[in-house]
Amino acid sequence: MDVSDIKVLLHAYRPGENLPEDVLKAHGIAKNDPELKTWLENEAAFDKAFESRLCEVEPPSDLLGKILAAGENGRDKVIPFPRRGPLRAESRSSQFIRYSFSVAASFVIIAGIVFFARSSVGSGSDDLESFVDATVLNALSNSGSMREVRDVAGLIQGLQSGYAPVPGEFPKELARFQPDSYGILHTQDGNIGQIGFSGDDSFRLLVMERRCLGGCSGKLTKPIVFDLGDNLAVTWAKGSQVYILVSDRDDEGMIRNVARTALTSL
């Protein structure tokens, strides 16, 4: 069982469930491997952030009725397949495939409910804003795993050793601050580097490749400032890299200055 096999299995892992033996074995290996343990902690943090954000959604009062009605309409159109031959016991791989599809189907249903609810109340959020919001939540929730460095050389070495992108440039507005810590967020689309600064620990600079944005990459044609409640973030692209600078609301002037500077440098 290699690293990719373990990650595939653990994408379906949820504590406290009656899990297949292969998933439990993969979880045991991950707990004793530093890199896999960090990856699993990042996955759990993202799940927690997603759950927290999901709890904030207030679906329309008639949503449940619409979902049940859609299910009834769909059931009427089902064409049953005739069963041939005697029933056979499920293999372990078949059990896991069925388990994985059940988890995946649950996420599809939840995502559909969230999308329907947000569109019904006129939230105005697009997929890029949702990506930035979720990524920032994930990064801030993993601040405790940041590693300290003494200088930029140590920062670059640390990011490279974790297969995370090294920033091509730092915003000039941060020149008076010294990069003093880094962390790595592992996602299925690539690793994201997280950089902290001495002098103002409210700032976090995230750097990633464009592929991490998936389908919403095309929307990032200019710097965009997002209001994330307690935090503000500006995201922009430079070549193949995408940056997100996040801070608390007290640094709004800095965030908007970075947005203006990034715009003029495109």
C-alpha positions in Angstrom: 0.0 0.0 0.0 1.8 3.2 -1.2 1.1 6.8 -0.3 -1.4 7.4 -3.1 -3.4 4.3 -2.1 -3.5 5.5 1.5 -4.7 8.9 0.5 -7.4 7.5 -1.7 -8.7 5.3 1.1 -8.5 8.1 3.7 -10.5 10.6 1.6 -13.5 8.5 2.7 -12.3 8.3 6.4 -14.7 9.7 9.1 -14.0 8.9 12.8 -16.5 6.8 14.6 -17.9 5.0 11.6 -18.0 1.2 11.0 -15.0 1.4 8.5 -13.7 -1.3 6.2 -10.5 -3.0 7.3 -8.4 -1.4 4.5 -9.4 2.1 5.7 -8.5 1.3 9.3 -5.1 -0.1 8.1 -4.4 3.0 6.1 -5.4 5.2 9.1 -3.0 3.3 11.3 -0.1 3.8 8.8 -0.9 7.6 8.4 -0.8 8.1 12.2 2.8 6.9 12.4 4.0 8.8 9.3 4.8 12.5 9.9 3.9 13.6 6.3 0.7 11.6 6.1 -0.2 12.6 9.6 0.1 16.3 8.6 -1.9 15.7 5.4 -4.7 13.9 7.4 -4.8 16.7 9.9 -5.2 19.2 7.1 -8.0 17.1 5.6 -9.8 17.0 9.0 -9.4 20.7 9.4 -10.9 21.4 6.0 -13.8 19.0 6.8 -14.4 20.9 10.1 -14.3 24.3 8.3 -16.7 23.0 5.7 -19.0 21.7 8.4 -18.8 25.1 10.2 -19.6 27.0 7.1 -22.4 24.6 6.2 -24.1 25.2 9.6 -24.3 28.9 8.7 -26.5 28.2 5.7 -30.2 28.9 6.2 -32.1 26.9 3.6 -35.6 28.0 2.4 -38.5 26.7 4.5 -39.8 24.7 1.5 -36.5 23.1 0.6 -37.2 19.7 2.3 -40.5 19.4 0.4 -38.9 20.1 -2.9 -36.1 17.5 -2.3 -38.6 14.8 -1.3 -40.9 15.6 -4.2 -37.9 15.4 -6.6 -37.0 12.0 -5.1 -40.6 10.7 -5.6 -40.6 11.9 -9.2 -37.2 10.2 -9.8 -38.4 6.9 -8.2 -41.3 6.7 -10.6 -38.9 6.7 -13.6 -36.6 4.0 -12.3 -36.4 0.9 -14.6 -35.5 -2.1 -12.5 -32.9 -4.6 -13.8 -33.8 -8.3 -13.6 -31.7 -10.2 -11.2 -29.9 -13.2 -12.7 -28.4 -16.1 -10.8 -28.0 -16.6 -7.0 -26.9 -13.8 -4.7 -23.1 -13.7 -4.0 -21.3 -12.5 -0.9 -19.7 -9.1 -1.4 -16.0 -9.0 -1.6 -14.0 -6.6 0.6 -13.2 -4.4 -2.4 -16.9 -4.3 -3.4 -17.8 -3.3 0.2 -15.3 -0.4 0.1 -16.4 0.8 -3.3 -20.0 0.8 -2.1 -18.9 2.6 1.0 -16.9 5.2 -1.0 -19.8 5.8 -3.3 -22.1 6.3 -0.4 -19.8 8.9 1.1 -19.4 10.6 -2.3 -23.1 10.6 -2.9 -23.7 12.2 0.5 -21.3 15.0 -0.3 -23.0 15.6 -3.7 -26.4 15.9 -2.0 -24.9 18.3 0.7 -23.2 20.4 -2.0 -26.4 20.6 -4.0 -28.4 21.7 -0.9 -25.8 24.4 -0.1 -25.8 25.6 -3.7 -29.6 25.7 -3.9 -29.9 27.4 -0.5 -27.3 30.1 -1.3 -28.8 30.8 -4.7 -32.3 31.0 -3.2 -31.3 33.7 -0.6 -29.3 35.7 -3.2 -26.0 35.4 -1.4 -24.0 36.7 -4.4 -21.0 34.3 -3.6 -19.3 32.8 -6.6 -17.0 29.8 -6.7 -13.8 31.8 -6.5 -15.0 33.5 -3.3 -16.0 30.1 -1.8 -12.5 28.8 -2.7 -10.7 31.7 -1.1 -13.0 31.5 2.0 -12.4 27.7 2.5 -8.7 28.0 1.8 -8.2 30.8 4.3 -10.3 29.0 7.0 -8.1 25.9 6.4 -4.9 27.9 6.6 -5.9 29.8 9.8 -7.1 26.6 11.5 -3.7 25.1 10.8 -1.6 28.0 12.2 -0.5 25.8 15.1 1.5 23.6 12.7 3.6 26.5 11.3 7.3 26.0 11.5 9.7 28.8 12.4 12.6 29.9 10.2 15.3 32.5 10.6 15.5 33.9 7.1 14.1 33.8 3.6 16.6 31.1 2.7 15.2 28.8 5.4 11.7 29.6 4.3 12.4 28.6 0.7 14.2 25.4 1.8 11.3 24.4 4.0 8.7 25.0 1.3 10.7 23.1 -1.3 11.3 20.2 1.1 7.5 19.9 1.5 6.9 20.2 -2.3 5.1 23.5 -1.9 5.5 26.4 -4.3 8.0 29.1 -3.5 6.6 32.6 -3.9 8.0 34.4 -7.0 7.7 37.7 -5.1 6.4 39.2 -1.9 4.2 42.2 -1.9 6.4 45.3 -1.5 4.0 46.5 1.2 5.3 43.7 3.4 8.9 44.7 3.0 9.2 45.9 6.6 8.2 42.5 7.9 10.4 39.5 8.0 9.1 36.0 6.9 9.5 33.9 10.0 7.3 30.8 9.7 5.8 28.6 7.1 3.2 25.8 6.8 2.1 23.5 4.0 -1.6 22.7 3.1 -1.9 19.5 1.1 -4.9 19.4 -1.3 -5.8 17.0 -4.1 -5.0 19.7 -6.7 -1.5 20.5 -5.3 0.2 21.9 -2.2 -0.3 25.4 -0.9 2.5 27.3 0.9 1.5 29.4 4.0 3.9 32.1 5.1 3.8 34.1 8.4 5.6 37.3 9.2 7.3 38.8 12.3 6.2 42.3 13.2 2.5 41.6 12.4 1.3 38.0 13.0 -2.1 38.9 11.6 -0.8 38.5 8.0 -0.7 35.2 6.2 0.5 34.9 2.6 -0.7 31.8 0.7 0.9 30.8 -2.6 -0.2 28.0 -5.0 -0.2 27.0 -8.6 -3.2 28.0 -10.7 -4.4 24.4 -11.0 -5.3 24.6 -7.3 -8.2 26.9 -8.3 -9.7 24.4 -10.6 -12.6 25.7 -12.7 -12.6 29.2 -11.0 -9.1 30.0 -12.2 -10.5 31.9 -15.2 -12.3 34.4 -12.9 -9.0 35.6 -11.5 -8.2 38.2 -14.2 -7.4 41.0 -11.7 -6.8 41.4 -8.0 -10.0 40.8 -5.9 -10.6 41.8 -2.3 -12.9 39.5 -0.3 -14.6 40.3 3.0 -14.5 37.1 5.0 -16.1 38.4 8.2 -13.3 38.7 10.8 -10.7 38.8 8.0 -10.0 40.5 4.7 -8.2 38.8 1.9 -6.9 39.9 -1.5 -6.1 37.3 -4.2 -4.2 37.9 -7.4 -2.3 35.9 -10.0 1.2 36.4 -11.3 2.2 34.0 -14.1 1.4 30.5 -13.1 1.1 31.3 -9.4 -1.8 32.5 -7.4 -1.5 34.5 -4.1 -3.9 35.1 -1.2 -2.9 37.7 1.4 -5.1 37.6 4.5 -5.2 39.8 7.6 -7.6 40.9 10.2 -9.9 43.9 9.5 -7.5 46.4 11.2 -5.2 46.1 8.2 -7.8 47.0 5.5 -5.6 49.8 4.1 -2.7 47.4 3.5 -4.9 44.8 1.8 -6.3 47.4 -0.6 -2.8 48.9 -1.3 -1.6 45.4 -2.2 -4.6 45.0 -4.5 -3.8 48.3 -6.3 -0.1 47.4 -6.6 -0.9 44.0 -8.0 -3.2 45.5 -10.5 -0.6 47.9 -11.9 2.0 45.1 -12.1 -0.2 42.9 -14.3 
